[in-house]
Amino acid sequence: MNELIEYFVKNYPFLWGYMLDHLEIVGLATITAILIGVPIGIYLTTNKYLAGTILQLASVFMTIPSIALFGVMIPVLSVINQGVGFLPAFLALVLYSQLPIIRNTYTGIQNVDPQLRDAANGLGMTTLQRLWKVEIPNAMPLIMAGVRTATVLNIGIGAIAAFIGAGGLGVVIYQGIVRANTTMVLAGAISVAVVAILADFILKLIQKKLTPKGAN
């Protein structure tokens, strides 16, 4: 334990830098996944046949081991000289984020009380107005739950991205494995866990802020 604390004290600047790199790739990937997944989830509420297909496809990506997906992307992206580094890791994280975001958005919109929709229609709201002012606010708890799941998932998978040169806290774990240094491995793993816990806590606060009073 003393060695671990000493490592954190001595290497704080390096760990901080790796953490910022980690947050950058995870943050960009998660934001991109939200911009893609939420509209898809909303659209699928109008096409239940397509919804089953899309959700199954997103589930397939979740079953692929991350290191295998990285391995597949290396030769594909090598065509544009981006086989390793940021791009393959970014694309992989976006793909892994899709299932929880699409599924929760779809489920959240579907579960909005029909009486609320009827009331919105009675007030003369257009479909877009009803979606923006009624359906999305009431579906927000489920949507944000999906975002939280995707974010925590990406933080963990992002550590593996260090094996393809994407940087982040996974570098500490990787170097610890190469050097057979248990302290480095633990330091990297603990750092990833702390980032995941803090990110989930912050997103939970955002979820409460965005959720209308009375919405479950």
N, C-alpha and C positions, 0 to 999 in steps of 0.2 A: 504493500500500500504506500509506503514511504517513497519507493522508487517511482510509483505512478504520479504521486503528487509533485515530486521533484521534476519529473518529465514535463508536466503541465506548466510549472513555474518557469523552467528554462526555455521551453519551446513555445510559449504563448504567442509570440509574434507570427511564427510559422503556422501554428494551428489556426490563428485568426485569419490569415491569408487564405488558407485552404478552405476554411468555412465560408468566406465570402465567395470564393469560386464555386463552392458547392451550392450555395444559395442562389447564385446567378443562374446556373444551368437548370436547377430545379424550379426556380421562380419563372424563368422564361418558358420552360416546357409546360408548367402548370397553367400559366396564363393563356398560352396558345391552345392548350387542351380545352380550357373553359370556352374560349372563343369558337372552337370547333364543336365541342360536345354539347353545350347547352342548346344552341340552335338546332342541332340534330335531334336531341331529345324532345324539344318542343315540336319539331316537324313530325316526329314519329307518332305523336298523339293523334295525328290526322290520318295516319296510314298504319293500321295495326298489323297488316300482313308484312309490310316492310320492316316494322318494328322488331318482329321475331328474328328476321334474317340479320339485321344490323346488330342486335344484341348478342346473337350467337357468334357473329364474326368478331365482335369486340371481346367476347369470352375466350375465343381461340387465342388471341394475342396474350391474354393473361396466363394461359397454360404454357406458353413458350418460355423456357428458362432465359433469363436476361442475358447471360453470357453467350447463349446460342444465338439470340437475336442480334447481339453485337457482332458476332462472327459472320452472320449472314450479310449484315450491312457493310462490312469492310470491303469485300470484293465489288459490291454494287456501287458504293460511293467512291471507290477508288477510280472509277471512270472519270470523275470530276476532281480527282486528287483530294478527296475528303474522306478517305477510308478510315482514318483514325482521328481522334480528337473530339472536338465539340459537337460537330454535326450529327454523327451517328448516335451519340449518346442523347442528344436533344430529341431526335426523331423517335428513338426507342422510348424515351420517357413520355412523349406525347401519346404514343400508341398505347402504352400501359395505362395511361390516365383515362382513356376513353370510356371503358366499361363503367366504372363507378359514377362518372359524371353523366354520361348518357342515360344510364339506367335510372339514376336517382332523379334526374330532370324529368324523364318520361313518367316515372311513377308518381312524382310529386304533382305534376300537372294533371295526370289522370285522376288522382285522388282528391282534387279540389271539389268541395261540396257543390253538387249540381244546383242547389238553391242559390248559391252565390252567383253562378253563371246566369241563372234565370233573372236574378235581381239586376245584374249588370245589363242584360239584354233589355230588361224593362226600363232601364234608365236611358236606353238609346245608345249605349256604347257600341263602337265598331269592334270587330274581332281583335284588332291590334290593341285598342284601348282596354278591352276586357283582359287580354293577355297581360298587358303591362301593369294595369292597376289592380287587377283582382287575382288572376291565376298565378303569376310569378311570385308576388308577395306571399301568397298563402302556401306556395310550394317551396318557398325559400329554405325552411328548415331541412327538407330532404335534399335540395340542391346543394346546400352548403355542406351537408353531411357527406355527399359524394365528393365535393371539392376537398374536404378534410382528409377523406380516405385516400384520394389520389395524391395529395401532397405528401402525406406520411409515407405512402408507398414509393413515391419518387425519391424521397430523401434516402430511403434504404437502398433502392436500386441504383441511385446515383453514385453510391459508394463503389459499386462494382464497375462503374464506368471508368474508374481510374485505370483499369486493366487495358483500356484502349486509348489511353492518353488524354482523357477528358479532364483530368485534374480533380480537385475537390478533396474532401476528407478521406476518401478511399485511398489516396496516395499514401497516407500515414499507415493505413492497414496493410497495403501492398508492400511497402518498404519493411514493415515489421515482419511480414511473412518471409520475405526474401532474406532478411538478416536473422531470422529465427529469434526476433526480439519480442517477447510477450508483452512487455510494457508498452511498446509502440502500437501493437495490435489492440490492446485494451484501451489505450488513449484514443485511438481512432474510432473504435466502436462506441465508446462512451460519448465522444463528441457527436457522433451521428445520432445517437439516441437522445441526447440533450436537445439537439437542433429539432428533431422530430417532435419531441414533447412540447417545446416552446412554440413551434409552428402550429401545432394542433390547438394549443391554448389560445394563441392569438386569433386563429380562424374561428374558434368557438365564440370569442368576444365579438368578432365581426358578424358572425351568424346571429347572435342575440341583437345586435344593433340593427341589422337589416330585416329581422323578422317582426312583422306587425304584432301589436298586442292582441292576444286572443288566438293567434295562429299557432298550431301545434306542429 
